[in-house]
Amino acid sequence: MTPERLYRVVSAPLISEKATLVAESSNQVVFKVVLDANKAEIKKAVEKLFSVKVSQVRTMRVKGKRKLN
């Protein structure tokens, strides 16, 4: 994995009420990532960028809300 890809995989930390509750209760962090990244790429990117040991990666796709016209 190239260094450019590392920075592209992890876009930003997700700050929301649910993410804050998860971080406080179970020592987990929530990130926004690119759609074409797999779990192995996400794990490598987080370990290299933040110098931590990742034990497990969970992913989910969230559909956006529809606008009323």
JOFEN-V683934 format. One record per backbone hydrogen bond with DSSP energy under -0.5 kcal/mol. NH is the residue of the N-H (numbers start at 1). CO is the residue of the C=O. If there is no record, write none. Layout:
# JOFEN-V683934
((NH:CO) (NH:CO))
This chain:
# JOFEN-V683934
((6:2) (7:3) (8:4) (9:5) (10:6) (11:9) (11:32) (12:32) (14:30) (15:13) (16:14) (20:16) (21:17) (22:18) (23:19) (24:20) (25:21) (26:22) (27:23) (28:22) (32:12) (34:9) (37:34) (42:38) (43:39) (44:40) (45:41) (46:42) (47:43) (48:44) (49:45) (50:46) (51:47) (52:47) (54:52) (55:53) (62:60) (63:61))
